[in-house]
Amino acid sequence: MTTIENSTFIDNMNWRYATKKFNAEKKLSEAELEILTEAIRLSPSSYGLQPYKVFVITDPELRAELQKASFMQPQITDASQLIVFANQLNFGSEEIQSYIENIADTRKMDIKNLDGFSQMMNNQVNSLPEDVKNNWTAKQAYIALGNLLAAAANLHIDACPMEGFDAAKYNEILNLKSENLNACLVAAIGYRDADDETQHYTKVRKSKQELFINL
């Protein structure tokens, strides 16, 4: 029987931290990056719609530009890759129809059998005010970030989730507005530098008694 004391997953979650200083010379292998991107792809989302795009950025010149829009934080350029999550703006009927077609194709179904599901999603999503809808799509990207962080910890790959950036400048640099996208969060992935002192800090979290309410 697995307990907290012998859970590898919990050990790995205790091992991880928001890496402040990456080893710029140590890069992820293609196989490691493939696992992390697949973990993002398999992330749950509302209705399974995945209303976001994910940019995997390695190009040093592009990352240098993004660093200027990130308060010059070193993780942007020193990590092996920079992952930018961009939520879709004004998500609606066109995207839902594309998803319905994907379901029918993947599951070898008659698309007409999905009319009820399609109508339900359209009614729910299209009734939302624009700002609420855009906030909803951004929240879905955060779920994908969680999957990325857990998968990275499981492989002992370091990661740093980041909200400290100028989204408008990211949108401009990556030309996101033309694709109806908005940069909502960033994650740097790679390997910690031996000199990063924060890796030795004791993890601080609320106690179970303070965090959980059992009813």
C-alpha positions as CSV (number, residue, x, y, z in Angstrom):
1,M,0.0,0.0,0.0
2,T,1.4,3.4,-1.0
3,T,1.7,6.0,1.7
4,I,3.1,9.5,1.7
5,E,6.3,8.1,3.2
6,N,6.9,5.9,0.1
7,S,5.3,8.0,-2.6
8,T,7.8,8.8,-5.4
9,F,5.4,11.5,-6.7
10,I,5.3,13.3,-3.3
11,D,9.1,13.1,-3.1
12,N,9.4,14.7,-6.5
13,M,6.9,17.4,-5.6
14,N,9.0,18.2,-2.5
15,W,12.1,18.2,-4.7
16,R,10.8,20.8,-7.1
17,Y,10.9,24.6,-6.6
18,A,10.5,27.7,-8.7
19,T,14.0,27.8,-10.1
20,K,15.5,31.2,-10.0
21,K,18.8,30.4,-11.7
22,F,19.2,27.9,-14.5
23,N,22.3,26.2,-15.9
24,A,22.4,27.9,-19.3
25,E,24.7,25.2,-20.7
26,K,22.5,22.2,-19.8
27,K,19.7,21.5,-22.2
28,L,16.7,19.2,-22.3
29,S,17.0,16.2,-24.7
30,E,14.4,15.9,-27.4
31,A,12.9,13.0,-25.6
32,E,12.5,14.9,-22.4
33,L,10.9,17.9,-24.2
34,E,8.6,15.5,-26.0
35,I,7.3,14.1,-22.7
36,L,6.7,17.6,-21.3
37,T,4.8,18.8,-24.3
38,E,2.8,15.6,-24.4
39,A,1.9,16.2,-20.7
40,I,0.6,19.6,-21.7
41,R,-1.3,18.2,-24.6
42,L,-3.0,15.6,-22.4
43,S,-4.0,18.2,-19.8
44,P,-7.7,18.3,-18.8
45,S,-9.7,21.4,-19.8
46,S,-13.3,22.5,-19.7
47,Y,-15.3,20.2,-22.0
48,G,-11.9,19.1,-23.4
49,L,-11.8,22.3,-25.6
50,Q,-8.2,23.4,-24.8
51,P,-8.8,27.0,-25.6
52,Y,-5.2,28.1,-25.8
53,K,-2.0,27.7,-27.8
54,V,1.4,26.8,-26.4
55,F,4.7,28.3,-27.7
56,V,7.9,26.4,-27.1
57,I,10.6,29.0,-27.6
58,T,14.3,28.1,-28.0
59,D,15.5,30.9,-30.3
60,P,18.0,33.0,-28.3
61,E,17.3,36.3,-30.1
62,L,13.5,36.0,-29.6
63,R,14.0,35.1,-25.9
64,A,16.3,38.2,-25.5
65,E,13.4,40.3,-26.7
66,L,11.0,38.6,-24.4
67,Q,13.4,39.1,-21.5
68,K,13.1,42.8,-22.0
69,A,9.4,42.4,-21.5
70,S,10.0,40.3,-18.4
71,F,11.8,42.7,-16.2
72,M,15.1,41.2,-17.3
73,Q,14.5,38.0,-15.3
74,P,17.4,35.6,-16.2
75,Q,15.2,32.5,-16.4
76,I,13.8,33.8,-19.7
77,T,17.1,33.4,-21.5
78,D,19.0,30.9,-19.3
79,A,16.5,28.0,-19.2
80,S,16.6,25.3,-21.9
81,Q,13.2,26.3,-23.3
82,L,10.7,29.0,-22.6
83,I,7.0,27.9,-22.7
84,V,4.5,30.7,-23.3
85,F,0.8,29.8,-22.8
86,A,-1.6,32.1,-24.8
87,N,-5.3,31.9,-24.2
88,Q,-7.7,32.3,-27.1
89,L,-9.7,35.5,-27.2
90,N,-13.4,35.6,-28.1
91,F,-13.6,31.8,-28.2
92,G,-16.8,30.7,-29.8
93,S,-18.8,28.7,-32.3
94,E,-15.9,28.2,-34.8
95,E,-13.6,26.7,-32.3
96,I,-16.4,24.5,-30.9
97,Q,-17.2,23.2,-34.3
98,S,-13.6,22.3,-34.9
99,Y,-13.6,20.4,-31.6
100,I,-16.7,18.6,-32.6
101,E,-15.2,17.5,-35.9
102,N,-12.1,16.3,-34.1
103,I,-14.2,14.2,-31.7
104,A,-16.1,12.7,-34.6
105,D,-12.9,11.9,-36.5
106,T,-11.0,10.6,-33.5
107,R,-13.8,8.3,-32.3
108,K,-15.2,7.4,-35.7
109,M,-18.6,8.8,-34.9
110,D,-21.4,10.2,-37.0
111,I,-21.0,14.0,-36.3
112,K,-24.8,14.3,-36.2
113,N,-24.7,12.3,-32.9
114,L,-22.8,15.2,-31.4
115,D,-25.4,17.9,-32.2
116,G,-26.7,17.9,-28.6
117,F,-23.2,18.3,-27.1
118,S,-22.3,21.0,-29.6
119,Q,-25.5,23.0,-28.9
120,M,-24.9,22.7,-25.1
121,M,-21.3,24.0,-25.4
122,N,-22.4,26.8,-27.7
123,N,-25.2,27.9,-25.4
124,Q,-22.8,27.9,-22.4
125,V,-19.8,29.5,-24.0
126,N,-21.4,32.0,-26.3
127,S,-23.6,33.3,-23.5
128,L,-20.6,34.5,-21.5
129,P,-19.6,38.2,-21.6
130,E,-16.4,38.7,-23.5
131,D,-14.2,39.5,-20.5
132,V,-15.6,36.5,-18.6
133,K,-15.0,34.3,-21.6
134,N,-11.4,35.4,-22.0
135,N,-10.8,34.9,-18.2
136,W,-12.2,31.4,-18.6
137,T,-9.9,30.5,-21.4
138,A,-6.9,31.8,-19.4
139,K,-7.9,29.6,-16.5
140,Q,-7.8,26.5,-18.7
141,A,-4.1,27.4,-19.6
142,Y,-3.3,27.3,-15.9
143,I,-4.5,23.8,-15.6
144,A,-2.1,22.9,-18.4
145,L,0.7,24.6,-16.5
146,G,0.0,22.5,-13.5
147,N,0.4,19.3,-15.6
148,L,3.7,20.7,-17.0
149,L,5.1,21.4,-13.5
150,A,4.1,17.9,-12.2
151,A,5.5,16.1,-15.2
152,A,8.7,18.1,-15.0
153,A,9.1,17.3,-11.3
154,N,8.5,13.6,-12.1
155,L,11.5,13.7,-14.5
156,H,13.6,15.9,-12.2
157,I,13.5,18.7,-14.7
158,D,13.4,22.1,-13.2
159,A,10.7,24.7,-14.0
160,C,9.7,28.1,-13.0
161,P,6.1,29.4,-13.6
162,M,6.1,33.1,-14.2
163,E,3.5,35.8,-14.3
164,G,6.0,38.7,-14.1
165,F,5.9,39.9,-17.7
166,D,4.3,42.5,-19.8
167,A,1.6,40.6,-21.6
168,A,1.0,43.4,-24.2
169,K,4.6,43.4,-25.2
170,Y,4.6,39.6,-25.4
171,N,1.6,39.8,-27.6
172,E,3.4,42.3,-29.8
173,I,6.7,40.4,-30.0
174,L,5.0,37.1,-30.8
175,N,2.3,38.7,-33.0
176,L,-0.4,37.1,-30.9
177,K,-3.2,39.6,-31.5
178,S,-3.3,38.7,-35.2
179,E,-4.1,35.1,-34.1
180,N,-6.7,36.2,-31.5
181,L,-4.4,35.1,-28.7
182,N,-3.1,36.6,-25.5
183,A,0.0,35.7,-23.5
184,C,-1.3,34.7,-20.0
185,L,1.6,32.9,-18.4
186,V,5.1,31.7,-18.9
187,A,7.2,28.7,-17.7
188,A,10.9,28.4,-18.0
189,I,12.1,24.8,-18.1
190,G,15.6,23.3,-17.9
191,Y,18.1,22.4,-15.1
192,R,19.0,24.4,-12.0
193,D,22.3,26.0,-11.6
194,A,24.4,24.6,-8.7
195,D,24.7,28.2,-7.4
196,D,21.0,28.8,-7.1
197,E,20.7,29.2,-3.3
198,T,16.9,29.0,-3.4
199,Q,17.0,25.2,-4.1
200,H,18.1,24.7,-0.5
201,Y,15.3,26.6,1.0
202,T,12.8,24.6,3.1
203,K,9.5,24.4,1.3
204,V,6.9,26.5,3.0
205,R,3.2,25.4,2.7
206,K,0.1,25.7,4.8
207,S,-0.4,22.8,7.2
208,K,-3.1,20.2,6.4
209,Q,-5.2,21.5,9.3
210,E,-5.2,25.0,7.9
211,L,-5.6,24.1,4.2
212,F,-8.2,21.4,4.2
213,I,-11.8,21.4,5.4
214,N,-13.3,18.0,5.7
215,L,-17.1,17.9,5.6
